[in-house]
């Protein structure tokens, strides 16, 4: 829980993906699912704020792979 101290609480686009990953890891019983949803939400929030240029090309590719993994593992709706 120590990383909570270092979060910039005024930055919505940084705290929401962190908490989503933090909460989903134990709820989904999978570290990878928590990380996937954290990364996808970070990208979605950046795009929602119109800051899509801040998303690295590699992350766009990985987001596509992560969506395919979620669809194939049926974790998307759980």
C-alpha positions as CSV (number, residue, x, y, z in Angstrom):
1,X,0.0,0.0,0.0
2,X,3.0,2.3,0.2
3,X,2.7,3.4,-3.5
4,X,-0.6,5.1,-2.5
5,X,1.5,7.8,-0.8
6,X,3.2,8.7,-4.1
7,X,0.1,9.0,-6.2
8,X,-0.6,12.5,-7.5
9,X,-4.2,12.6,-6.3
10,X,-5.2,15.6,-8.4
11,X,-4.5,13.5,-11.6
12,X,-7.6,11.5,-12.4
13,X,-5.9,9.9,-15.4
14,X,-3.3,8.4,-13.1
15,X,-5.3,7.4,-10.1
16,X,-8.3,5.6,-11.7
17,X,-6.2,3.0,-13.6
18,X,-4.1,2.4,-10.5
19,X,-7.1,1.7,-8.3
20,X,-8.8,-0.4,-11.0
21,X,-5.7,-2.6,-11.3
22,X,-5.4,-2.7,-7.5
23,X,-9.0,-3.7,-6.9
24,X,-9.3,-6.1,-9.8
25,X,-6.2,-8.2,-9.0
26,X,-7.8,-9.8,-5.9
27,X,-11.3,-9.8,-7.2
28,X,-10.5,-11.5,-10.4
29,X,-7.9,-13.8,-8.7
30,X,-5.5,-12.8,-11.4
31,X,-2.7,-10.3,-11.5
32,X,-2.7,-10.3,-15.3
33,X,-6.4,-9.3,-15.5
34,X,-5.8,-6.4,-13.1
35,X,-2.9,-5.2,-15.1
36,X,-4.7,-5.5,-18.4
37,X,-7.7,-3.5,-17.1
38,X,-5.4,-0.9,-15.6
39,X,-3.6,-0.5,-18.9
40,X,-6.8,-0.4,-21.0
41,X,-8.4,2.1,-18.7
42,X,-5.3,4.3,-18.8
43,X,-5.4,4.4,-22.6
44,X,-9.2,5.0,-22.6
45,X,-8.9,7.9,-20.2
46,X,-6.1,9.5,-22.2
47,X,-8.2,9.2,-25.4
48,X,-11.2,10.5,-23.5
49,X,-9.2,13.6,-22.4
50,X,-8.0,14.1,-26.0
51,X,-4.5,13.2,-25.1
52,X,-4.2,10.2,-27.4
53,X,-0.8,11.4,-28.5
54,X,0.6,10.6,-25.0
55,X,-0.2,6.9,-25.5
56,X,3.0,5.2,-26.9
57,X,2.6,3.1,-30.1
58,X,3.7,0.0,-28.2
59,X,0.8,0.4,-25.8
60,X,-1.7,0.7,-28.7
61,X,-0.4,-2.6,-29.9
62,X,-0.4,-4.2,-26.5
63,X,-4.0,-2.9,-25.9
64,X,-5.1,-4.8,-29.0
65,X,-3.4,-7.9,-27.8
66,X,-4.9,-7.5,-24.3
67,X,-8.4,-7.1,-25.7
68,X,-7.9,-10.3,-27.8
69,X,-6.7,-12.2,-24.7
70,X,-9.7,-11.0,-22.6
71,X,-12.1,-12.0,-25.4
72,X,-10.5,-15.4,-25.7
73,X,-10.4,-16.1,-22.0
74,X,-13.9,-14.8,-21.4
75,X,-12.7,-12.4,-18.7
76,X,-14.1,-9.4,-20.5
77,X,-17.5,-9.6,-18.8
78,X,-16.5,-11.0,-15.4
